[in-house]
């Protein structure tokens, strides 16, 4: 003030306009922006769109003006008697020499305090990392059971259940009823969440309610509740209020849905889409089974061709011919062996007849008897060896015969078309089959595969 109170010789004389201009500069430079709480009175709304009113408390008042470009941004009309919190610049209306407030924003006084407290808590929790994106858990692809924490009488539960009934009615939903506003709401929501998490029954939990004022949504800004949601072992989804509403629980939740209905859609698969996918998968399965059956049929045809190339019947025929040849050779050898001693016997008898002595006859008879015994023993041993070789050949031939295999208790399994079954995949459960035994056939039916 020393620049204005100069000595008389240097005094400066102002005109009212100059003084008001200087006062305005002082006010605007020292009070560029302030917050002021008070009650609206003498509200005026001229055609220009500006708002003029007084802001008063119990002992004073101040004139206020809110110009049209700011007034049109108000979320709701103001009225006389309303307690508000204004953000304004202090200025002076030079024409009248009256100082006033140039108001930039108006909000209900109580809500402003809550909003400020909410912003401070949000900054604190954000600094601790509770809202970090990298700590949020993804939702499981298929929920087995959903825990729902909300009011049993609100619109939110109706919206959630309606969407789930439409999209995926098979999803089990268990309600934890709580109040969603009021003084005790935060504590009851925390208790319900703690019990739901401790039960271990759920793949995800949805906390939801409908829209409301900041005061209505205030329980969802509770610090203890927000910390519990951030540390939950399973995903927690929040759907608090309408799309424009936000609470601190929304920032801590693993997923924030703009509305309860959207939350239900995010948590449930589309039954129609699932049905379409099942149809596609069933077709793929049928194609895969058809391909495997075709491959098995090709392997069966290949095995049949190889079996035909081996020709066991031809091998049996060849074995029989070889056995017959051995029999002929054995008979021929026996005839040769028997013919030579008989010839010698005839010659000896002839010589005996010619010699005629009786003593020599006796000796010759004894010799003949010995030779006959020797011949008999020799022939018997030779026949035994031949018969043993013949039996061994028969045993080898019999081992090659499928009939011998069947006689040991085995069987040949054939399907309804007469094809030999070598793998379980060639037949289906319930399909009839036949078993070829060593003596006859029996009819069977497939009960299971192993």
C-alpha positions as CSV (number, residue, x, y, z in Angstrom):
1,X,0.0,0.0,0.0
2,X,3.0,2.3,0.2
3,X,2.8,3.1,-3.5
4,X,-0.7,4.6,-3.0
5,X,0.0,6.6,0.3
6,X,2.6,8.9,-0.9
7,X,3.4,12.3,0.8
8,X,1.1,15.2,0.1
9,X,3.5,16.8,-2.3
10,X,3.5,13.6,-4.3
11,X,0.0,12.5,-3.8
12,X,-1.8,10.8,-6.7
13,X,-5.5,11.4,-7.4
14,X,-7.5,8.5,-8.7
15,X,-10.8,8.4,-10.5
16,X,-13.3,5.8,-9.4
17,X,-12.7,3.7,-12.6
18,X,-9.0,3.7,-12.0
19,X,-9.4,2.7,-8.3
20,X,-11.8,-0.1,-9.2
21,X,-9.4,-1.4,-11.9
22,X,-6.5,-1.4,-9.4
23,X,-8.7,-3.2,-6.8
24,X,-9.7,-5.8,-9.4
25,X,-6.1,-6.5,-10.3
26,X,-5.3,-6.9,-6.6
27,X,-8.2,-9.3,-6.0
28,X,-7.6,-11.4,-9.1
29,X,-3.8,-11.7,-8.6
30,X,-4.2,-12.8,-4.9
31,X,-7.4,-14.9,-5.3
32,X,-7.0,-16.5,-8.7
33,X,-8.9,-19.6,-7.6
34,X,-10.6,-20.5,-4.4
35,X,-13.1,-23.1,-3.0
36,X,-16.0,-21.7,-1.1
37,X,-18.9,-23.5,0.7
38,X,-22.2,-21.8,1.3
39,X,-25.9,-21.7,0.6
40,X,-27.4,-20.4,-2.6
41,X,-29.9,-17.5,-2.3
42,X,-31.3,-14.8,-4.6
43,X,-30.8,-17.2,-7.6
44,X,-31.5,-15.5,-11.0
45,X,-31.5,-17.1,-14.5
46,X,-31.8,-14.3,-17.2
47,X,-32.4,-15.1,-20.8
48,X,-28.6,-14.7,-21.5
49,X,-28.0,-18.1,-19.8
50,X,-25.8,-16.7,-17.1
51,X,-26.5,-17.5,-13.4
52,X,-26.5,-14.8,-10.7
53,X,-26.9,-15.6,-7.0
54,X,-25.5,-15.0,-3.6
55,X,-23.5,-17.5,-1.6
56,X,-24.1,-17.0,2.2
57,X,-23.5,-18.5,5.5
58,X,-25.0,-17.6,8.9
59,X,-23.3,-14.1,9.1
60,X,-22.3,-13.0,5.6
61,X,-22.8,-13.3,1.9
62,X,-21.0,-12.7,-1.4
63,X,-22.3,-12.0,-4.9
64,X,-21.6,-14.7,-7.5
65,X,-21.9,-14.9,-11.3
66,X,-21.6,-18.0,-13.4
67,X,-21.4,-17.3,-17.1
68,X,-23.3,-19.3,-19.7
69,X,-20.3,-21.3,-21.0
70,X,-19.8,-22.7,-17.5
71,X,-23.4,-22.9,-16.5
72,X,-24.3,-25.3,-19.4
73,X,-21.8,-27.8,-18.0
74,X,-23.6,-28.3,-14.7
75,X,-24.8,-31.9,-14.3
76,X,-28.0,-30.8,-12.6
77,X,-29.8,-27.4,-12.0
78,X,-29.1,-25.6,-8.8
79,X,-31.7,-24.0,-6.6
80,X,-32.2,-21.6,-3.7
81,X,-31.3,-23.0,-0.3
82,X,-29.0,-25.6,-1.7
83,X,-25.7,-26.1,0.1
84,X,-22.9,-26.1,-2.5
85,X,-19.2,-26.1,-2.9
86,X,-18.0,-23.7,-5.7
87,X,-14.7,-23.2,-7.4
88,X,-14.3,-19.5,-8.4
89,X,-12.1,-16.5,-9.0
90,X,-12.4,-13.4,-6.9
91,X,-13.0,-10.4,-9.1
92,X,-14.6,-6.9,-9.0
93,X,-17.4,-5.6,-11.0
94,X,-15.9,-2.2,-11.9
95,X,-19.1,-0.5,-13.0
96,X,-20.5,-0.7,-9.5
97,X,-17.4,-1.1,-7.4
98,X,-18.7,-4.4,-6.0
99,X,-16.5,-7.4,-5.7
100,X,-17.9,-10.8,-6.6
101,X,-17.0,-14.4,-7.4
102,X,-16.7,-15.6,-11.0
103,X,-17.9,-19.2,-10.5
104,X,-16.3,-21.9,-12.6
105,X,-18.0,-25.1,-11.1
106,X,-20.7,-26.0,-8.6
107,X,-21.2,-29.3,-6.8
108,X,-23.1,-30.3,-3.7
109,X,-21.1,-29.6,-0.7
110,X,-21.3,-33.1,0.9
111,X,-20.4,-34.8,-2.4
112,X,-17.4,-32.6,-2.9
113,X,-15.9,-33.7,0.5
114,X,-16.6,-37.3,-0.3
115,X,-15.0,-37.0,-3.7
116,X,-11.9,-35.4,-2.3
117,X,-11.6,-38.2,0.3
118,X,-12.1,-40.7,-2.4
119,X,-9.4,-39.2,-4.6
120,X,-6.9,-39.1,-1.7
121,X,-7.5,-42.8,-0.9
122,X,-7.3,-43.7,-4.6
123,X,-3.9,-42.0,-4.8
124,X,-2.7,-43.9,-1.7
125,X,-3.8,-47.3,-2.9
126,X,-2.6,-46.7,-6.4
127,X,0.9,-45.8,-5.0
128,X,0.9,-49.2,-3.2
129,X,0.3,-51.0,-6.5
130,X,-3.2,-52.3,-5.6
131,X,-4.6,-51.1,-9.0
132,X,-1.6,-52.4,-11.1
133,X,-2.7,-54.2,-14.2
134,X,0.0,-56.9,-13.9
135,X,-1.4,-58.2,-10.6
136,X,-4.9,-58.8,-12.0
137,X,-6.0,-62.4,-12.6
138,X,-7.6,-63.5,-15.8
139,X,-11.1,-65.0,-15.7
140,X,-11.2,-68.8,-16.1
141,X,-12.5,-69.8,-19.5
142,X,-15.3,-72.0,-18.1
143,X,-16.8,-71.2,-14.7
144,X,-18.0,-74.1,-12.6
145,X,-19.7,-72.0,-9.9
146,X,-20.2,-68.3,-9.5
147,X,-20.5,-66.4,-6.2
148,X,-22.8,-63.3,-6.3
149,X,-22.6,-60.6,-3.7
150,X,-25.4,-58.1,-4.0
151,X,-28.7,-57.1,-2.6
152,X,-31.5,-59.7,-3.1
153,X,-34.0,-57.0,-3.8
154,X,-32.1,-54.7,-6.2
155,X,-32.4,-54.5,-9.9
156,X,-28.8,-55.7,-10.3
157,X,-29.5,-59.3,-9.3
158,X,-32.5,-59.4,-11.7
159,X,-30.3,-58.2,-14.6
160,X,-27.5,-60.7,-13.8
161,X,-29.8,-63.7,-13.4
162,X,-31.8,-62.8,-16.6
163,X,-28.6,-62.6,-18.7
164,X,-27.2,-65.9,-17.2
165,X,-30.6,-67.6,-17.8
166,X,-30.5,-66.5,-21.5
167,X,-26.8,-67.2,-22.2
168,X,-25.9,-70.2,-20.0
169,X,-28.5,-71.5,-17.6
170,X,-26.2,-74.4,-16.5
171,X,-23.9,-72.1,-14.5
172,X,-24.6,-72.6,-10.8
173,X,-24.9,-69.2,-9.0
174,X,-24.9,-68.8,-5.2
175,X,-26.2,-65.5,-3.8
176,X,-24.6,-63.9,-0.7
177,X,-27.2,-61.3,0.2
178,X,-25.9,-58.0,1.6
179,X,-27.1,-54.4,1.8
180,X,-25.4,-52.3,-0.9
181,X,-25.7,-48.8,0.7
182,X,-25.9,-47.4,4.2
183,X,-23.6,-47.2,7.2
184,X,-23.2,-51.0,7.8
185,X,-23.0,-52.0,4.1
186,X,-19.2,-52.0,3.8
187,X,-18.8,-54.3,6.8
188,X,-21.4,-56.8,5.6
189,X,-20.0,-56.9,2.1
190,X,-16.5,-57.6,3.6
191,X,-18.0,-60.4,5.8
192,X,-19.8,-61.9,2.8
193,X,-16.6,-61.7,0.6
194,X,-14.5,-63.3,3.3
195,X,-16.9,-66.2,3.8
196,X,-17.3,-66.8,0.1
197,X,-13.5,-66.9,-0.4
198,X,-13.0,-69.1,2.6
199,X,-15.5,-71.6,1.3
200,X,-13.4,-72.4,-1.7
201,X,-16.5,-73.2,-3.8
202,X,-16.2,-70.6,-6.5
203,X,-14.1,-69.9,-9.6
204,X,-15.0,-66.2,-9.6
205,X,-17.0,-63.8,-7.5
206,X,-19.2,-60.9,-8.8
207,X,-19.9,-57.9,-6.6
208,X,-22.6,-55.7,-8.1
209,X,-25.3,-53.1,-7.5
210,X,-27.3,-50.6,-9.5
211,X,-26.5,-46.9,-10.0
212,X,-26.7,-44.2,-7.4
213,X,-25.1,-41.1,-6.0
214,X,-21.6,-40.9,-4.6
215,X,-23.1,-41.3,-1.1
216,X,-25.0,-44.5,-2.3
217,X,-21.9,-46.0,-3.8
218,X,-19.6,-45.0,-0.8
219,X,-19.5,-48.5,0.8
220,X,-17.6,-49.7,-2.3
221,X,-14.8,-47.1,-1.6
222,X,-14.1,-48.8,1.8
223,X,-10.3,-49.2,2.2
224,X,-10.5,-52.6,3.9
225,X,-12.9,-53.9,1.3
226,X,-10.7,-52.7,-1.5
227,X,-7.7,-54.4,0.0
228,X,-9.6,-57.6,0.5
229,X,-10.6,-57.6,-3.2
230,X,-7.0,-56.9,-4.3
231,X,-5.6,-59.8,-2.3
232,X,-8.4,-62.3,-3.2
233,X,-7.1,-65.7,-4.4
234,X,-9.6,-66.0,-7.2
235,X,-10.8,-63.4,-9.7
236,X,-13.2,-60.8,-8.5
237,X,-15.5,-58.9,-10.9
238,X,-17.1,-55.6,-10.1
239,X,-20.2,-54.1,-11.7
240,X,-21.0,-51.1,-9.5
241,X,-23.5,-48.6,-10.7
242,X,-23.9,-47.5,-14.3
243,X,-21.2,-47.0,-16.9
244,X,-20.3,-43.5,-15.7
245,X,-20.0,-44.6,-12.1
246,X,-16.7,-45.6,-10.6
247,X,-15.6,-46.8,-7.2
248,X,-12.3,-47.8,-5.7
249,X,-13.4,-51.4,-5.8
250,X,-13.7,-51.2,-9.6
251,X,-10.0,-50.3,-9.7
252,X,-8.9,-53.2,-7.4
253,X,-11.1,-55.8,-9.1
254,X,-9.6,-58.1,-11.7
255,X,-12.3,-57.0,-14.1
256,X,-14.7,-54.0,-14.1
257,X,-17.9,-54.3,-16.0
258,X,-19.9,-51.1,-16.8
259,X,-23.2,-52.7,-15.8
260,X,-24.4,-55.8,-14.0
261,X,-25.8,-57.2,-17.3
262,X,-22.4,-56.8,-19.1
263,X,-20.7,-58.5,-16.1
264,X,-23.1,-61.5,-16.5
265,X,-22.2,-61.6,-20.2
266,X,-18.5,-61.5,-19.5
267,X,-18.8,-64.3,-16.9
268,X,-20.9,-66.7,-19.0
269,X,-20.4,-68.4,-22.3
270,X,-23.0,-68.2,-25.1
271,X,-25.0,-71.4,-25.1
272,X,-25.8,-71.0,-28.8
273,X,-22.1,-70.6,-29.6
274,X,-21.2,-73.6,-27.5
275,X,-23.8,-75.7,-29.4
276,X,-22.4,-74.6,-32.7
277,X,-18.9,-75.5,-31.5
278,X,-20.0,-78.9,-30.3
279,X,-21.6,-79.6,-33.8
280,X,-18.3,-78.7,-35.4
281,X,-16.3,-80.9,-33.0
282,X,-18.8,-83.8,-33.5
283,X,-18.3,-83.5,-37.2
284,X,-14.5,-83.5,-36.8
285,X,-14.8,-86.6,-34.5
286,X,-16.9,-88.4,-37.1
287,X,-14.4,-87.5,-39.8
288,X,-11.5,-88.8,-37.6
289,X,-13.3,-92.0,-36.8
290,X,-14.2,-92.5,-40.5
291,X,-10.6,-92.0,-41.4
292,X,-9.4,-94.5,-38.8
293,X,-11.9,-97.0,-40.0
294,X,-10.8,-96.6,-43.6
295,X,-7.2,-97.0,-42.5
296,X,-8.1,-100.1,-40.5
297,X,-9.9,-101.5,-43.6
298,X,-6.9,-100.8,-45.7
299,X,-4.7,-102.6,-43.2
300,X,-7.1,-105.5,-43.2
301,X,-7.1,-105.8,-46.9
302,X,-3.3,-105.7,-46.9
303,X,-3.2,-108.5,-44.3
304,X,-5.7,-110.5,-46.3
305,X,-3.5,-110.2,-49.5
306,X,-0.5,-111.2,-47.5
307,X,-2.4,-114.2,-46.1
308,X,-3.5,-115.2,-49.5
309,X,0.1,-114.9,-50.7
310,X,1.2,-117.3,-48.0
311,X,-1.6,-119.8,-49.0
312,X,-1.8,-122.1,-46.0
313,X,-4.1,-124.5,-48.0
314,X,-1.4,-124.9,-50.7
315,X,1.2,-125.5,-48.0
316,X,-1.0,-128.3,-46.5
317,X,-1.5,-129.8,-50.0
318,X,2.3,-129.8,-50.6
319,X,2.8,-131.4,-47.2
320,X,0.4,-134.2,-48.0
321,X,2.1,-134.9,-51.3
322,X,5.5,-135.0,-49.6
323,X,4.1,-137.4,-47.0
324,X,2.7,-139.7,-49.7
325,X,6.0,-139.7,-51.5
326,X,7.7,-140.7,-48.2
327,X,5.2,-143.5,-47.8
328,X,5.9,-144.8,-51.3
329,X,9.7,-144.7,-50.7
330,X,9.3,-146.5,-47.4
331,X,7.2,-149.2,-49.0
332,X,9.7,-149.6,-51.8
333,X,12.6,-149.8,-49.3
334,X,10.8,-152.4,-47.3
335,X,10.1,-154.5,-50.3
336,X,13.8,-154.4,-51.3
337,X,14.9,-155.3,-47.8
338,X,12.4,-158.2,-47.6
339,X,13.1,-159.4,-51.1
340,X,16.8,-160.0,-50.7
341,X,16.6,-162.4,-47.7
342,X,13.8,-164.3,-49.3
343,X,15.9,-164.8,-52.4
344,X,18.8,-166.0,-50.3
345,X,16.5,-168.4,-48.5
346,X,15.3,-169.9,-51.7
347,X,18.9,-170.4,-52.9
348,X,19.8,-172.1,-49.6
349,X,16.8,-174.4,-49.9
350,X,17.9,-175.2,-53.4
351,X,21.4,-176.1,-52.3
352,X,20.1,-178.1,-49.5
353,X,17.8,-180.0,-51.8
354,X,20.8,-180.7,-53.9
355,X,23.1,-181.7,-51.1
356,X,20.5,-183.8,-49.3
357,X,22.3,-184.8,-46.0
358,X,20.0,-184.7,-43.0
359,X,22.5,-183.3,-40.6
360,X,23.1,-180.4,-42.9
361,X,19.4,-180.0,-43.1
362,X,19.2,-179.5,-39.4
363,X,22.1,-177.2,-39.4
364,X,20.6,-175.2,-42.2
365,X,17.3,-175.1,-40.5
366,X,18.9,-173.7,-37.3
367,X,20.7,-171.2,-39.4
368,X,17.6,-170.3,-41.2
369,X,15.7,-169.8,-38.0
370,X,18.5,-167.5,-36.7
371,X,18.5,-165.6,-39.9
372,X,14.7,-165.3,-39.8
373,X,14.9,-163.9,-36.3
374,X,17.7,-161.5,-37.3
375,X,15.7,-160.5,-40.3
376,X,12.6,-159.9,-38.2
377,X,14.6,-157.8,-35.7
378,X,16.2,-155.9,-38.5
379,X,12.9,-155.3,-40.3
380,X,11.2,-154.3,-37.0
381,X,13.9,-151.7,-36.2
382,X,13.8,-150.4,-39.8
383,X,10.0,-150.1,-39.7
384,X,10.2,-148.4,-36.2
385,X,12.7,-145.8,-37.6
386,X,10.5,-145.2,-40.7
387,X,7.3,-144.9,-38.6
388,X,9.1,-142.5,-36.2
389,X,10.2,-140.4,-39.1
390,X,6.7,-140.6,-40.5
391,X,5.2,-139.5,-37.2
392,X,7.6,-136.6,-36.9
393,X,6.7,-135.5,-40.4
394,X,3.0,-135.7,-39.5
395,X,3.5,-133.7,-36.4
396,X,5.4,-131.0,-38.3
397,X,2.6,-131.0,-40.9
398,X,-0.1,-130.8,-38.2
399,X,1.7,-127.9,-36.6
400,X,1.3,-125.9,-39.8
401,X,-2.4,-126.6,-40.0
402,X,-4.9,-124.0,-38.6
403,X,-7.1,-126.9,-37.5
404,X,-4.4,-127.9,-35.0
405,X,-4.3,-124.4,-33.7
406,X,-8.0,-124.4,-33.2
407,X,-7.8,-127.8,-31.5
408,X,-5.6,-126.2,-28.9
409,X,-8.4,-123.9,-27.8
410,X,-7.9,-121.0,-30.2
411,X,-10.6,-119.6,-32.5
412,X,-10.9,-117.4,-35.6
413,X,-13.1,-114.3,-34.9
414,X,-15.0,-112.9,-37.8
415,X,-17.4,-109.8,-38.1
416,X,-20.8,-109.9,-39.7
417,X,-19.3,-109.5,-43.2
418,X,-17.0,-112.5,-42.6
419,X,-13.8,-110.5,-42.2
420,X,-11.2,-111.8,-39.8
421,X,-11.0,-109.5,-36.7
422,X,-7.4,-108.9,-35.5
423,X,-7.8,-105.6,-33.6
424,X,-10.5,-104.3,-31.2
425,X,-11.0,-101.2,-33.3
426,X,-12.4,-103.3,-36.1
427,X,-15.7,-103.9,-34.2
428,X,-18.0,-101.7,-32.2
429,X,-19.8,-102.3,-28.9
430,X,-23.0,-104.3,-29.5
431,X,-21.8,-105.6,-32.9
432,X,-22.4,-109.4,-33.5
433,X,-19.3,-111.6,-34.3
434,X,-18.7,-115.3,-34.9
435,X,-16.0,-117.5,-33.6
436,X,-14.7,-120.5,-35.7
437,X,-13.7,-123.4,-33.3
438,X,-12.0,-126.7,-34.1
439,X,-15.5,-128.2,-34.3
440,X,-18.2,-125.8,-35.4
441,X,-18.9,-122.1,-34.8
442,X,-20.5,-120.0,-32.0
443,X,-22.2,-116.5,-32.3
444,X,-21.0,-113.7,-30.0
445,X,-21.7,-110.0,-29.3
446,X,-19.2,-107.4,-28.4
447,X,-19.7,-106.0,-24.9
448,X,-16.6,-103.7,-24.5
449,X,-13.1,-102.9,-25.8
450,X,-9.8,-103.1,-23.9
